[in-house]
Amino acid sequence: MKKYLITLIPVVLLGWQRGPVQEKAAIVPAAEVSMDEDIKPIPAQFKAEELTTRILSSYHYRKTRLSDSLSAAIFDKYIDGIDHGKLYFLASDLKDFDQYKNSFDDYLQKRELDVPFAMYNVFRKRYKERSDYIQTLLKEPKPFDYTTDESMDTDREKAAWARSTDELNDTWRKYLKSEALDLKLSGKADTAVVTTLRDRYKNRDRALGRIRTEQVFQMFMNAYAESMDPHTSYMAPTSADRFKQEMSQSLEGIGALLREEDNYIKIVEVIPGGPAFKGKQLKKEDKIIAVAQGDEGKMVDIVGWFVDDAVKLIKGPKSTVVRLQVISADAISGTPPKEYRLVREKIKLEEQRAKSEIVSINNANKEYKIGVIDIPLFYRDFEGAQHKEKEFSSTTRDVQKLITELQGSNVDGIVIDLRNNGGGSLTEAVSLTGLFINRGPVVQVKEGQGEVEVQSDNDPAIAYDGPMAVMVNRFSASASEIFAAAIQDYKRGIVVGEQTYGKGTVQTLIDLNQWVPKETDQLGQVKLTVAKFYRINGSSTQLKGVMPDLELPTAFKTNEYGEGSQPSALPWDQIASSRYEPTNNINAKVVDQLKSKYNARLKSDEELKTLVKTLNEFKEARENKVVSLQESKRKVERDEAEKKRLAMKQLGEDNADGDEEEEDGKAVEAPKEVKKKKDIYLTETSRMLADLIVISKEPSLAGTKKK
């Protein structure tokens, strides 16, 4: 099979160590560009624009030609990329820009960049106006009255563009007051609150002053690329070079991938094997708002920082301590940030590898031993495999050994835990499926030209043919979805959990300079979607992902995370089914009985009842995006939000399988005698598997068990 990328490529990989940590409180930027000075395109960017346009028009899976409708989508995405929160542009600016809405396709075809750059320069002007207002407001000794009963809607998605400067000033006054209240309620004195905000917004000013023509061009080209689909992107030369360097360096730090979004540093992914992964403290979409060095270092506010600068503070030599202030991705509006202590270390590859444990389940007064194999990602040492090394790292090889060990312990069934597994090696997803089936197709890959390639397991050997379940959640993606879908289609086992991510596309990297070898200027790279994954039954894993046979309670709405939350995501579709023979271990009657037993537990089991109640309250609370700007009311809101967060934590939703406890908001190593937090989801999945073992022996279900 061709060399494809089936997992997301991060912008910055935190933990890929290049040099010593910078411990100073502020980053001194390179020569800044005056806010009164316009940014203009350079000659090489016109060539990069031409090549990127040609590649996306001709080779993207969608084969979407430039048109007025695509132009409108690019226009909207570009505006959103510049001013996502509608906090800088005025309605009059948008009215002026509207004349260009159907012309972006023409600009791309004719190698024109004047209008996109002119639009960005209007933003710079508006930004300076906001900056002047902010600093003027913060010069007052007491800029805010915390006794006034007013509120603010934190959700800007449906907000209208401000019609006047006064209206925008009032919006910003409320935002600043809200930020001030967060700092004040976290224990800062009034003078310290104002000083922190001044420094925060001066940092933002410096960050904008560092914006170069390269960043503006990349933003414009990505508005085009991401209008095709969310996994297609353009990387300017500096970004492309940084990516190459980081991918070739050793892993050392806290183990997280970061990006900038809405002035925050957000976590893209937690790397298996790193301190953040082992501590179960950080999650995808969490926001890091401040960083401190060591146990005594002062917290440095990083709101508004470039991700590069934030990385310099967060990563560092192994065995050193870094403390982070974090706003959780699923935090209710008004929830205070939490402080976590992490010890940097070189990421241990063995921590990424599959592990097993045995869970004991009582069913009808009989004890069942359920083996659980946790797979954080689908890993494979391709170089070791190519050189035929005897013990090269491989998910399939490791899982096969774990199965043998579990069978030696006489387990009654096996659970494959793929929660939060974002993918990895397609080869391993196929070969791992082969451990549980006789032989046959596992996944279909369709290229843009229509050619379909079937990836199959050709080894008739089966490592395990007993009862099995596959656990998935909203963040199980790509290779995880391929494995779960194959197990489901072969009716080999039950799939339990949440609807998966729905990332069913394949990307490849193209260096633009390979198209013009004599070009002396570096032109950057394009990450391009070129194929889609399909299940062996012909259904795509794109967008819909894998629907579990048995759904467990969730804290998230379907459209909140995953491919379905991306407006430009490629659609779901179907192709012809492959020829395969299901095992018939599972059928509709079996699933119905399992659901019936599970529904009965939902009504009788106190832990499950509490879980559902807490999750529903949590989701309802997150729907409310309005926060009070009156100190007394805001404190009540924060206290209520904290109660709900702690309720979630006690249920194990935040820290399932974690080895850490939380004390006064700081992560601390748990004493050896303290047991792991109970994982309700794993317990319930194990109960379902025990139910499957029991009901599969019933005469009325004869023929459902593999002979």
N, C-alpha and C positions, 0 to 999 in steps of 0.2 A: 504493500500500500504506500501511497505517496506520503511524504513527511508533512504532517499537518499539526496545527496547534489546536487542541481541543479544550484548553482551559484559558481563562482570561489572562491577558498579559498586563501586569501591573505597571503603573507609571513610575512608582518608586518602590523598591523593595527594602523595607526597613529591616536591618539585620545583615545586610550584605556589606561587610565591613571594608572600608577603604582607608581609613585613617583614624587618628585619635579624636575623641569627642571634644567639642568646643564647649567649655563650661562658662563662658561669659554670658551675661544677662541679655545682651542684645547683639544681633548680627549687624556688622557694618557692611552695607551693600556696596557693590561696585558703583562706578560713576552713575549718578542718577540723572534721569531725563527731566528737565524742567516741565512742570505741569502746563506751562504756557506754550510748550514746543510740540508741534504735531509730529506724530510717528508716521513714517512713510515706508512703502515697500522698497526692497532692493532688487536688482536685476535677476539674481538667481531664483527669486521666488516666482517670477513669471514663468520660468522654465519648469519649476516644481509644480506650479498650478496646472500647466499644460499636461504634464506627464500624469499627475494624479487624476485629473479629469479623464484622460484617455483610459487609464487603468480601471477606474471605477465604472465608467460607462460601458467598457467592453468585457471586463473579466469578473465583475462582482456576480455572485450567484443570482441576484435578482434581474440582471440585465436591464436596469432602468435607464432609459435615455433621458437626457436633460429636457425639461419642459417647464411651462409656466407653473404647473401644479407642484413639481419638484422644487422649483424656485421658491415658491411660497413656503414650503416646508423648511428649506435651507434658511430663508430669511427669518422665520420664527425661531428656529433653533439658534441662529446667530445672536438674535436679540436676547434670547433666554440665556445664552452663554455669557453675554456681557453683563446683563443686569437681571439675574434670575429672580431676585426678590422684589423687583419693581421699586427699588429704593433710590434710584438716581435719575433715570430719564423722566421727563415730563410728558404728559399726553400730547403736548404740542410737538415734541420731538418725534413721537411715533407717527403723528400726522404728516410730518415732513418726510419721514423715512418711507411712508407707505407708497410713494411713487416708484420705489425701487423693488417692491415686493415680487413682481413678476419678471424682473430683469437679471436675477442672480444667475440664471442659466446662461444668459448671454455673456455676462462677465466671465464665467468659467470657460466658455467656448472661445472668447476673443482675448483671453489672457489679460483681463482688466482687474485691477485691485483698488482703484481710486475710491470707489463708493464704500466698500467694506472698511477701508482704513479711515475714511472721512466719518463714518458712523462711530467708529471707536474713538475718534478724536473728540466727537461731541460728548461721549461718555466721560472722557478725561476732564472736559470742561465742567460737566455736571458734578463729577466727583470732587473737584476742587471747591465748588460751591458748598457741597455737603461738608467737606473737611473744614472749611472756614467757619461754617455754622457750628459744627461740633466743638471746635477749639474755643470759639467765642462763648458757647454755653458752659463749657467746662472751666472757663476762667472765673466764673462766679463762685464765691465761697460756699454757697448752698444752692446748687443748681436745681434741686428737686424738692418738692413738698410731698413727703411720704404719707401725709394724712389725707390727701385728696382722694376721694372715692372715684377712681377711673380704672379702665381696663384696656387691654390690648389683645387683638387677635394675632397670634403668632404664625398663622397659616397665610402666607402671601400668594398662594397658588391662584386664588380666585379674586385677588385684590385688583382694583382698577388703577390705572396709572394716575398719578397725582395731577390735578389740573393747574396747580399753582405752586410756587416756591413756598408760600406760607403753609399749604397743605402738607408738602413734603417735610418742612421743618417740624410740624407737629408730629408727624409719623416718627421722625428721628428722635424727637424729644422723648417720646414714649419708649422707643427702643433703648435709648440710653438710660432712661429711668429704670426700665426692666433689668438691664444689665447691672445697674447700680444696686438695685434691690437684691439681686442674687449675691453680689459681693458683700453687701451689708449684712444679709442674713447668714452669710458664711462666717461672720465674725470680724470683718474688716471695719476699722473706724472710718468715719465720714471722710476725713482727709485722705486716708489711704484708698478709699473707693474712688475718689476723684482722680488721684494720682495714677491709679491703675488704668482707669479709662483713658486718661490723657496719653499714657504710654502706649496703650493698646491701639489707639487710633493714629498715633504718630508712626507706629510700626506699619499700619496699613498704608499710610502715606508713602513710607519708604518702599514698601512692596510694590505699589503702583508705579513709583518712580523708577523701579528697576525693569518694568515691562519694556521689552524691546520689540523691534519689528518682527522678530522670529516668533514671539508668543502671539502677537496679533494675527499673523499669517496662519499659524497653527490653529488658532481658534476659528478662523474663517473656514479653513479646509476641513476641520473636524465637524463644522456645522453641515457641510456637504456630506462627508463620510458617514456621520452618524444618522443622517437622514435616510441612508440606505439600510442600515441596521445598527444596533447598539454596539456591536463587536467589531465594526470596521472603523479604522481611525488613521489619521496621518500623524507621524512623528517628525517634528522638525529635526535638523541635524544634531543640535545639542541634546535633545531628548533621546534620539536614536543612539547617539554615542554613549550616553549615560546608561541606557538600557543594556547595551553590549557589555560595558564594563561591569555593571552590577551582576549580570548573569554569570560572569566568569570569576567572580570573587568568592571567598569563603563566607560562610554564614556565621555572623557573630553579632549579637545584639539582643533585642527582646523577641524578635520573630513575628513581625507583622508587616503587612503591605499597606501603604498609605496613599491618600490622594487629598487634593484641596477641593472643597466644595462649600459655597456660601460662606466664605471667610473662616471655615473650620477645617481642621485636619481630621479626616475621617479614616477609619480602618476599612480597607478593602477586603482583607483576608488575614486570618491568624494562621501562621505557618506551623504545621505539625512538627513537633520536636523542639520548639522554642519555649522560652520562659512563659510567655503569654498563653501558649497552648496548654502547657502543663499545669499552670495555675488556674485555668478556666476563668480568668478575670475579664479579659477583653473579648469582644464579639464584633462581628462584621457590622459596619455602620455606626459603631461607637464614635463619639467625638472626643479628641484629646484637646483640652483647653489650656493646660499649663504643665510645665515640666520642671523638676528639681533634681539636682545632682546629690547623690548620697543621702544619708538619713537626716542630715541637718541643713542641706542646701535650701536656698530660698526658691519658692515657686516662681517660674518665669512664665508670664502670660503669653501664649502663642496664637491667640485668636487673630486672624488676619495675616498670619505668616505664610510665606511660600513653603511648600512641602519640603523642598531641599533644605531650607534653614531649620525647619522643625526636626528633620532627620538628624542634623548635626548635633542637636541637643539630646535627642532620645537615644541614639545608638552610641556605642562606646566599647571600651575594652572589656573583656570577660571578667567576671567576678566583681564588677563595680555595680553600685546600686543606682537606680533611677526611679524617681517617684512621679506618677502621672495623676493629674486631675482629669476625670473622664465623665462625660454625660452619656449615659447608656442610650443605645439606638432605640430601645422601646420605652424610654423614660416618658412619664406623664409630664405634661407642661407644668413647669414650676419645680420639678424634682431637683434637689441640689446635686452638684457633682460629687463623685466619690474619689477618694485618693487610693491609689494602688502602689505598692512597693514591689519592684521587680529587680532581680539580680541578673544582669546581662551575662550571657554565656554563648559560647559557640553552639550553634544549633546541632543537636545530636541526631544523626540520621536514624539511629536505632529507635528514637522516640517516635519517628514517623511510621515505624513498621507495625504490622498487625500484632495484636495482643489478644489473649484469651482469659476468660474466667468462667467459673461455674456458678450458676444461680440455682438455688433450691426452691421449688414451687410445690405447694400442697394442693392437690386436686382430688376431691372425693376421698379424703383421708389417705391418700397415697402420695408419697414424696417423689417428685420427678426432678432429675438432674438435667438442667438446661445449660449447654455450653454456649458461651457468647464470644464471638470473634469480632473485635473492634478494628475496622480498617479506616484510618484517618485520610488516606489518599491512595490512588493506584500508582505505585512507584515501580520503577524498573531501571536497573543499571544497564543501559543500552551498550555502553562501551565494554563492560564486563561480559555481557552476553555475546557481543561480536567476537571477542577474543576467547570465547568458550571457557571463561573462568568457572571453576567448579562451584563456587559458592557466591555467585553474583547476586546482588540484591533484587528480589522479585516478590511482588505481592502474592502471586500464585504459589511460588515455592514455600513462602512463609506460612500461608494459610493451609497448605497441604500438610505441613509439619504439625501445625496446631490441631488440625482435624485428627491426625493420628494420635496426638497426646490426649485429646478429649475422648476419643473412642477408647483409649486405654483406661480412662476413668469411668467408662460405661455410662456416658451421657445418654439421655433419652431423646434429645433433639438438639439442634444447633440454630442459633440466631446470628445472622450476619448484620452487624451494626454499621450502617453507612450514613448516619446522621452527621451533617456538616462536612461530608466528604465532597469537595468541589471538583473532583475528577482526577485527571492524570493520564496515564498511559492507556491508550486504546488497546494495545496488544495484551496488556494485563487484564483488562475488562473481559476480553474474549477468552483468554486462557483460564481465568478464574471461573467463568461460567462453565467451562469444560470440566471442572472438578465435580460438578453436580448433575451433568447430563451425559448421555451416551456419546453422541456426536451430532453435529448439525450446525446450521447457521445461527449466528448470535446477533449480528447487526447489519443493516444495509446502509451504504454511503452513496448518496446521489450527488453528482457534480452538476455544475451549472449547465453543461452541455446535454444533460439528460442521462449520461452513462451511470449505471448503478453497479457498485461493487459490493459483493457479499463477503463479510468477514465470518469465518466459520471455525468451529472447534472440530478438528479432524482426529482427535485422540479418543478411541472408544472407551478408555479406562475411566472409571468413576471413583473419586476419592471418598465420596459420602453419598449414600442413597436413602438416608433416613429422613425423618420429619425436619423441616427447616422453615425459618421465617427470615425475611429481610426487613430491617428497620430503616426508614428514610424520613427526612423532614424537608422543610422548605429550602434548605441550603444544601441538599444533596443534588449534585449537578453533573452533567456531561457523562463521564465514564460510569459514575454511580448509577445514572439513569439507564444506561445501556445494560448494565448487569441486572438491575432490578426488573427492567422490562423483559429481559430474556427469561429470568426465573418465573415471572408472571405468565408469559406467553407459553412457556413449556409446561405450565401448571405444576411446576416442580415444588413450589413452596408458596407461603402466603406473604404478601407485602403489607407491612403495617406502618402507620405513621401519618404523615401529611403529604399533600400533593407536592411533588418535587419541583425544582427550580424551572425546568423547561428550557435548558440551554442545549439545543439540538443542532447547533451549527458548527462548522469547521473553518478555521482561519489559517492563512499562510502569510508570511512576511515577504515583502518585495522591497529591495533597495533600489531607489530611483536612479542612482548613479550607474547601475548595471545597464540601463537603457541608453545612457550617454557616457560611455567609458572615457571619453576625452574631456568631459566636463571637469574643470578644476575646482569649482565650488561644490561643497556637499549639499545635496538636495533633500535628504531625509529618507524616511521609509513609510510604506503603507502597509497596514495590517488589514487583510482583505478576507471577507467571507466568501468561500469558494464551494462549499458543499453543505449538505444537511444529513443528519442521522435519521434513520427510520428503523422501527422495530421489525422483527421478522414477520409480524402480522401485517406489515405495510403501513402502520400508523407512525407518524413522525413523533419524536420526543420533543420537538421544538414547540415552544409556547405552553403546551398542555402538560409537558413533563410526564410523570407516571402517577396515576391515581392509585392509592393503596387499596387493597381489598378490604382492609379494616382501618378506618380513620380514627386517630386519637385526637383529643382536644388540642387546640392550638391557640397561641397568643396573637397570631397574625391573620389578617385578611388575605384572601387569595391574590388580590391585585396590589398588595402592599410591598412585597418583595418578590424577586424572581423576574423571569422574562416578561411575564404579563404586565409588569409595571412600566415597561419601556414602550413608548408609543410607536417607535419605528421597528419593533421586533418583527422578524419574518413570520408569516402566518403558519398555522398548523395545516398539514395536508396529508394525503395518503398516496402510496404507490402500491403496486402489486405485492401480494404476500409471497414470502419465500416458502419453499416446501420444507416442512418440518413435522415431526411426530411428537405431540404433547405426551407427557408421562401420565396425565390424568390422576396424579396424586391429589389434585385439588379440583373440585367442581362447584357449581353454583349452590348445590344443596349443602355441601360442607361449609362454604362461606356463610350461607344463611344461618346455619346452626352456630357458627362461631360468633356472628353478629348478635344472635339472640342471647347467647351466654354473656357476651360483653355488655350488651344493653342492660341485662339483669344486674350486673355488677355496678353499672353506672348509677343504678337506683339504690343499691344496698351497701356498696363499699364506701366507707366514710372518706378515705383518702381521695378516691376518684370524685366523689361528690364535692369535696372541698376544692379539688383541682379545677373542676368545671366552673364552680361558682367564682373562684378567684380569677380565673382567666376571663370570664365574662365581665366581671367588674373592672378588670384591668383594661380590656378592650374598650369598654364604655368610657372609662376615664380618659383614655388616649384620644377618643373622638373629640373631646372638648379642647379646643386650641386657644381658648380665651383665658388670659391670666389677669389677675388683679394687680394694679399698680399702687394699691394702698398697703402699707407695710403690715398692718394687723391681719388683713385678709390674705395677703400673700403668704404670710407665715402659716396660717391655717391650711392653705392650699399645699404648701410644701410638706407640712406634717402629714396630711392625708396621702399625698403622693408617696412619701417615704413608707408609710404603713403598708400601702399596696405593694411597693417594691419588696419590702421585707417578707410580706406574705408569699410573694412569688418565689423568693429565695428559699424560704423554708420548705416550699414544695419541691425544690430541686430544679425548678425551671431555669434559674440563672446559673446553677453550679452543679448540674448532674454529673456524678462521677468525680467531682472535684476533690482534691486532697487539701484544700485550703479552707479556712474559716475567715470570717470577717469580724474585726473588732474595732469599734469606733471609726468605721469607714476605711480602715487600712487592712490590706491582706496580710495575714500572718500565717506562718507554717503551723499546721495543726499538730498537737502532741500525738505521739505514736499510738496511744490508747484510744484516740478519737477515731471513730469509724467514718467511712465515707458517707457523704449524704446519700440518702436513698434516692434512686432513680426510678420514679414512679412509671415513666414510660417504658423502661426496660422491664420492670416487674410485670407490667400489664401485657407486654408483648410475650414474655415468658409464659404467662398464664394462658394466653391465646394458643401458644404452641403446645402447652400441656393439654388444652382442650382438643386441639387437632389430633394429638396422639390418641386421646380417649375415643373421640367420635369416629375416627378412621377405622376403628375395630368393630363398629356397629354393623350387623348383617345388612341393614337397609342401605348401607353405603358400600356394599361389596363392589369391587372393581375400581374404587377410588385409590386404593393403595397399590403402589407399584409391585408387580409380581416379579 
